Every structure is written in structure tokens, then in C-alpha cells.
């Protein structure tokens, strides 16, 4: 695993940044937590890629508030601009 940023999906809408931070801090230092409101997913950035890898291995498929979390390495942001022919 190259990155330190994780995608966390299938979250209950009531999950808070503090709850995710506390959960992921068991695996190392949490640098940043972002939850996308009303979408059921977010991102957790760890300080080391090894910490992120350990968190992903342990937390993927685990239950949080009655939902099975999907934890994977975050993909780079896509450019949403489209090329239109004129």
C-alpha cells in the first residue's frame, strides 16, 4: 500500500468525525477525518502508510453502528471536467 489516506464506506449517517478518529487511532496517528454529509462515506488519513494498511486490514468488513464498513485505499481525486466538442 502506497498511500496514507483511506476510503471508509457504508457508514451510518450518524457516524461522527470523532467516532471515526477514535476507531482509527487504535492503529496509529490520525491526521485528518472527512465525512461526506448525506453520502454515507468519508476519508481517514493516517500519519504512516503502514498504519493505514493495518487499519484497512482490521476494519474492512467490521460492524459500526449496525453497518458493515468498507475500508480501502483512497483513490486520487478525479478531474470532473469533461471535454466537449464544439
Buried (B, 14 or more C-beta within 10 A) or exposed (E): EEBBBBBBBEBEEEBEBEBBBEBBBEBBEBBEBEBEEEEBBBBBBBEEBEBBBBBBEEBBEEEBEEBEBBBEBBEEEEEEEEEEEE
